[in-house]
Amino acid sequence: MANLNIRNLYYRWFVRRLERPCALPPGNRTKEATEQLRKYETVLKEWKGKERPQSMEEALVLAELLMHQGLFFASHEFLEEFWRPATGEKRLAVHGIIQFAAAFHKLELNPGAAAGACELLEKASAKLGATGALGPGVGPALADQADECRRALARGALDPLAAARRLNWTGRWSV
């Protein structure tokens, strides 16, 4: 497995952001980076000093924490590390969650990419609806949330961060 932890994920995000052409003036880039760092610090506090997840269950908790902060790319990256070696329904379920995160990340990068995000949410829903391997919050319940997000996006009424904060596949939050 790759040596991923929250600190180097922030660094990777920052490097990717600097490499990507950006229409923001330099002062706004600094503001954006500061906001991202604040989000990562919030996750670190909630994660209680652990360096990295050691199990699928921990990876799901961390991915959910990252999604709740709007760190969709980081959520996707952490789960990919656990998705690759997974098999069967677990692999399918984790892939569905990754596609959920990827849809929100796509919208974060380009709010006009609704068609691509809808397609990812539809694929996520199909995968999640076919599984129940990771607990009661994953599977049909999360597939329903993906469908709800897809419909809201098609109507032009989806706020990805608000939707992400309602996700509760680990059952840790009252939403």
C-alpha positions as CSV (number, residue, x, y, z in Angstrom):
1,M,0.0,0.0,0.0
2,A,1.1,3.5,-0.7
3,N,2.4,5.5,2.3
4,L,-0.6,7.9,2.5
5,N,-1.4,9.9,5.5
6,I,-3.4,13.1,5.9
7,R,-0.4,15.4,5.9
8,N,1.0,14.1,2.6
9,L,-2.5,14.1,1.0
10,Y,-2.7,17.8,1.7
11,Y,0.7,18.3,0.2
12,R,-0.3,16.3,-2.9
13,W,-3.5,18.3,-3.2
14,F,-1.5,21.5,-3.0
15,V,1.0,20.5,-5.6
16,R,-1.8,19.4,-8.0
17,R,-3.5,22.7,-7.4
18,L,-0.3,24.6,-8.2
19,E,0.3,22.6,-11.4
20,R,-3.3,23.1,-12.7
21,P,-4.0,26.3,-14.6
22,C,-6.0,28.6,-12.3
23,A,-8.1,31.6,-13.1
24,L,-7.9,32.8,-9.5
25,P,-5.5,35.7,-8.8
26,P,-2.6,34.8,-6.5
27,G,-4.2,36.3,-3.4
28,N,-7.3,34.0,-3.9
29,R,-5.1,31.0,-4.4
30,T,-3.5,31.7,-1.0
31,K,-7.0,32.0,0.5
32,E,-8.1,28.7,-1.1
33,A,-5.0,26.9,0.2
34,T,-5.5,28.3,3.7
35,E,-9.1,27.1,3.6
36,Q,-8.0,23.6,2.5
37,L,-5.4,23.5,5.2
38,R,-8.1,24.4,7.8
39,K,-10.3,21.6,6.6
40,Y,-7.4,19.1,6.8
41,E,-6.7,20.3,10.4
42,T,-10.3,19.7,11.3
43,V,-10.1,16.2,10.0
44,L,-6.8,15.6,11.9
45,K,-8.4,16.7,15.1
46,E,-11.4,14.4,14.6
47,W,-9.0,11.6,13.5
48,K,-7.3,12.0,16.9
49,G,-3.6,11.8,15.8
50,K,-3.7,8.6,13.9
51,E,-1.3,8.6,10.9
52,R,-3.3,6.4,8.5
53,P,-6.1,3.9,8.5
54,Q,-5.1,0.3,9.2
55,S,-8.3,-1.4,8.1
56,M,-11.2,-1.0,5.7
57,E,-13.4,0.1,8.6
58,E,-11.0,2.9,9.6
59,A,-10.6,3.9,5.9
60,L,-14.4,4.3,5.6
61,V,-14.5,6.5,8.8
62,L,-11.6,8.7,7.5
63,A,-13.2,8.9,4.0
64,E,-16.4,10.0,5.5
65,L,-14.6,12.7,7.7
66,L,-12.9,14.0,4.6
67,M,-16.2,14.1,2.6
68,H,-17.9,16.0,5.4
69,Q,-15.2,18.7,5.1
70,G,-15.5,18.8,1.4
71,L,-12.1,17.1,0.8
72,F,-13.5,14.9,-2.0
73,F,-10.2,14.2,-3.7
74,A,-8.6,13.1,-0.5
75,S,-11.5,10.8,0.3
76,H,-11.2,9.3,-3.1
77,E,-7.4,8.8,-2.7
78,F,-7.7,7.2,0.7
79,L,-10.3,4.7,-0.4
80,E,-8.4,3.8,-3.5
81,E,-5.7,2.4,-1.4
82,F,-8.2,-0.1,0.2
83,W,-10.2,-0.7,-2.9
84,R,-7.3,-2.1,-5.0
85,P,-6.8,-5.2,-2.9
86,A,-10.5,-5.7,-2.0
87,T,-12.5,-8.4,-3.6
88,G,-16.1,-9.3,-4.3
89,E,-18.9,-7.1,-2.8
90,K,-16.4,-5.1,-0.7
91,R,-14.5,-4.0,-3.8
92,L,-17.8,-3.1,-5.5
93,A,-19.1,-1.1,-2.5
94,V,-15.8,0.8,-2.1
95,H,-15.7,1.6,-5.8
96,G,-19.2,3.0,-5.5
97,I,-18.1,5.3,-2.6
98,I,-15.0,6.3,-4.7
99,Q,-17.3,7.3,-7.6
100,F,-19.5,9.2,-5.2
101,A,-16.4,11.2,-4.1
102,A,-15.2,11.6,-7.6
103,A,-18.6,13.1,-8.7
104,F,-18.4,15.7,-6.0
105,H,-14.7,16.4,-6.8
106,K,-15.6,16.9,-10.5
107,L,-18.2,19.5,-9.5
108,E,-15.7,21.2,-7.2
109,L,-13.2,21.6,-10.1
110,N,-15.9,22.5,-12.6
111,P,-19.4,23.4,-11.5
112,G,-20.5,23.1,-15.1
113,A,-19.6,19.4,-15.2
114,A,-23.1,18.3,-14.1
115,A,-23.5,15.7,-16.9
116,G,-20.2,13.9,-15.9
117,A,-21.0,14.1,-12.2
118,C,-24.5,12.7,-12.8
119,E,-23.0,9.8,-14.7
120,L,-20.6,9.0,-11.8
121,L,-23.5,9.2,-9.3
122,E,-25.5,6.8,-11.4
123,K,-22.6,4.4,-11.5
124,A,-22.1,4.8,-7.8
125,S,-25.7,4.1,-7.1
126,A,-25.7,0.9,-9.3
127,K,-22.6,-0.4,-7.5
128,L,-23.8,0.5,-4.0
129,G,-27.3,-0.8,-4.6
130,A,-25.9,-4.2,-5.5
131,T,-24.0,-4.6,-2.2
132,G,-24.4,-4.6,1.5
133,A,-20.9,-5.9,2.4
134,L,-19.7,-2.9,4.4
135,G,-22.5,-2.4,6.9
136,P,-26.0,-1.0,7.1
137,G,-24.9,2.5,5.9
138,V,-23.3,1.2,2.7
139,G,-25.4,-0.5,0.1
140,P,-29.0,0.4,-0.7
141,A,-29.1,3.3,1.8
142,L,-26.0,5.0,0.3
143,A,-27.3,4.1,-3.2
144,D,-30.5,6.0,-2.4
145,Q,-28.4,9.0,-1.3
146,A,-26.4,8.9,-4.6
147,D,-29.8,8.8,-6.5
148,E,-31.1,11.7,-4.5
149,C,-27.9,13.7,-5.3
150,R,-28.1,12.8,-9.0
151,R,-31.7,14.0,-9.2
152,A,-30.9,17.3,-7.3
153,L,-27.9,17.8,-9.6
154,A,-30.1,17.3,-12.7
155,R,-32.5,20.0,-11.3
156,G,-29.5,22.3,-10.7
157,A,-30.2,22.2,-6.9
158,L,-27.2,20.2,-5.6
159,D,-24.8,21.7,-3.1
160,P,-22.1,19.1,-3.0
161,L,-20.7,20.1,0.4
162,A,-24.2,20.1,2.1
163,A,-24.9,16.8,0.5
164,A,-21.6,15.3,1.6
165,R,-22.3,16.4,5.2
166,R,-25.5,14.4,5.2
167,L,-23.6,11.2,4.1
168,N,-23.5,8.7,7.0
169,W,-22.2,5.4,5.8
170,T,-20.4,4.6,9.1
171,G,-23.4,5.3,11.3
172,R,-21.2,7.6,13.5
173,W,-23.2,10.8,13.0
174,S,-26.7,11.9,13.6
175,V,-27.9,13.5,10.3
